[in-house]
Amino acid sequence: MCQTTDSKPTFKQLEKANLGDHFDWLSLKSQVKFDKDGLIPAIAQQFDTKEVLMMAWMNMQSLEETIETGRVCYWSRSRQSYWRKGEESGQIQRLKSLAFDCDGDTILLSVDQTGPACHTGRRSCFYTSVQGSDVEITSNPLIDPNELYKK
């Protein structure tokens, strides 16, 4: 049986929830755990292959924009501004689904990534593999970064 609750759930209370239970986002969003700078890590994963593409930061406004528009928006710590993935490179991320971890302090974004996700031109930002004392580069750029970011 599907249950909807109007109470303000906490992530701790969600641990006891059953498959198919529903909760109100407006009630849950106040329970999301942002760091001291108002940010939360967001991991982007390709929806069909499950490949982990990148990790970036979101604040409440970028999280809400992502949910409302379906286009992923992050907070750039280096630029101190909103960053809609692909606004410069054309390599956009469309949101398929969004999930929180059990503590409500990390987001998993299931996305449909157009082209490379990494600023290096690689499909994934996770291309440096460490095995013991050996470090191996596991992929080549799909596109020259200079071509991605022409201004």
N, C-alpha and C positions, 0 to 999 in steps of 0.2 A: 504494500500500500504506500502510495506517495504521500509524504507529509510536508506541509508547508508551515513554517512557523513565523510569526510576526515578532517574536521576542528578539532581543539583540544577542545573537550568538557570539561566542568566543571561539577561537580556534581549538581551545581545550575541549569545549563542549562538542565541537564537530567531530572529535575523535570517536565519540559514541554514536554518531549518526550512521544510518543504514543506507545502503545502496538505493538510490532513487529519492532520498529525502531532498527537499528543496528549501532554500533559505533566501531571504531578501538581500540583494547586493547592497542596498542603501543602509541596511543594518550592519552588514558584515564589514563594509569598507572602513568603518571607524576602528576596527580591530586589527587592521593591517599594521604590521610592525616595521616602521621606517627607522633608519638610523638617525644619529644626532643631526645629520645634515638634511633630513627629510627624504632620504633615498632608500631604495630597496633594489637588490640585485635581480636582474631579469635575464634568464637564460633562454635563448632562441633555439628552437629545434625544428628542423624540416618536418612537416606534418606526415609525409608519406614514407620517407626513408628512415626517420627518427635520428638522422645525423644531427649532432650538436653543432650549431653554427657559430654562436658568439654569446658573450655575456656583456650586458651594458646595464645602465642604471635608469630607474624610473622614479619619479616623484608622483604625488597624488594626481596632479594635473595631467601628466603624460599618461598615466595609467587610465584615467577616465577618458581621455581623448582616444586612446587605443581601443577601449571597449566601445565607445560611441561610434567611431568612424570605421573600425576594422583595418586601419592602416597603423602599423606600429610606430609609436612615438617614444623616444627616450629623452633623458636629460643628459646633456653633455657636460661633464664636470670641467673639462678643459676649456670649453667655449662659454660655459655658464649660460646655456640656452637650450631650447628644445631642439631636438634633432629627429626629424622624420626620416626614417631609414630610406635612403635612395633619393633624397631631395637634390643632392649634388651629382650622384653617380648614376641615378636611374635604376639602381638595384634595390627595388622596394621589397618590403615584407608586408604581406597581407595576413592578418590574424585569422587563424582557423579555430583556435580555442586557447583559453588562458586558465591556468591552475596555480594555486598556492601550495607550498609545502605545508606540512602538518603544523608548523609553528606560525605560519603567516608572515614569515620574514624573507621569503624568496619566491619569485614568480617563474613559472615555466610557460613560455609562449610557444604554442604550436603554430608555425607560420608556413606560408608558401613564399619562399625566397626566390626572387628573380635574380639570376646570375650569382656572382660571388657575394658573400656576406662580409668578408674581411676587407679592410682598407688596403691590404697588400695585393688584392686581386684574386685571392684564393677563395674557394668555396666556403671554407670554415676558418675561423681564427685559431682553431686548435690543430695546428700542423707541426708542432714541435714535440716529438715523442722522446721521453727519457726512459731508457732501459738500463738500470744499473748506472754505470759511468758513461754510457753511450747516449748521445743525443742525435736523433735522426729527424730530418725534414721529411714529412710524409706526403706533401703535395706541392705541386708547382702552381704559380698563378695562372688563372684562367684568362685574365685580362691584365695588361700592363697598368699598374696603378696610375701612371701619368695619363693614360687614356680614360680611366674612370673619372678622374677629377680635373678635367680640363676646365679652365675658368676663362 
